[in-house]
């Protein structure tokens, strides 16, 4: 009983942390979200809302995230196909 009293708060913190990480990863590596951000960035640049330097910097960041997301997606796909 005492063991549960001690470990329950720790388990709750762990579960909350896992959920936060899951949501952050979803935001960072969600392909449609990244694509939408790239489109918005392109539009902002073309409308003159951001300078070229800022555009290139943000575009590079988004493209790196896109590559990572694609790699993660392929790894998940390979795992699923191996299980079958």
Secondary structure, DSSP 8 states (H G I E B T S, - for coil): -HHHHHHHHHHHHHHHHHHHHHHHHHHHH-HHHHHHHHHHHHHHHHTTSS-HHHHHHHHHHHHHHHHHHHHHHHHHHHHHHHH-
